[in-house]
């Protein structure tokens, strides 16, 4: 007898990676900060800190971090906005607080020291305005746009160096940081619709896995992310 066709079998929902708690974030940032004294050319504390915190506080995917340009960030009176080129060519705008803008500018200051010829003008602090708008936001140790493999490997290295790799869900690197962004906002009662917009999901059903709550404005939602405490702690550590 032929087996019955598997028609109508329900799809198994993807398991969400485990969110990262504040203690884990602190440990990851601590081992990254220790790279400030490293003599290895591949170690770059300011950049790796900016990568980690941008994923945590803006919820970007690994490919979105790679594609981001400096011109995609616009400083505002409230903090800033990151224009993200998402999956399927769908752009979205992510409000971010002043703390993350500061971390990114600290990174760009260190980058100007490493690659002084890449700025469009000499500047004492090499802030966002000192760079061509189409310059990649994140670069590798060669000064060229960072690769997806490098992004993932730097996050993995931080986990291993902190002795936390055994606690990391298999395969969850940058995606785990993005999931933490979503989880923290969900815990702050951000609406499903707002979370869908911030994460770039195509449907509310995907975002529903994270949160069920009442609506709130995007700027308010970003500001309520408790992980911003780490931007204040990290500012100026290597300056």
Secondary structure, DSSP 8 states (H G I E B T S, - for coil): ------TT-------------HHHHHHHHHHHHHGGG---TT--HHHHHHHHHHHHHH---HHHHHH-BGGGEEEETTEEEEEEE-GGG-EEEEEEEHHHHHHHHHHHHHHHHH-GGGBSS--SS--GGGB-TTSBSSB-TTSSB--HHHHHHHHHHHHHHTT-GGGS-TT-SHHHHHHHHHHHHHHTT--HHHHHHHHT-SSHHHHHTT-------HHHHHHT-GGGHHHHHHTTTT-
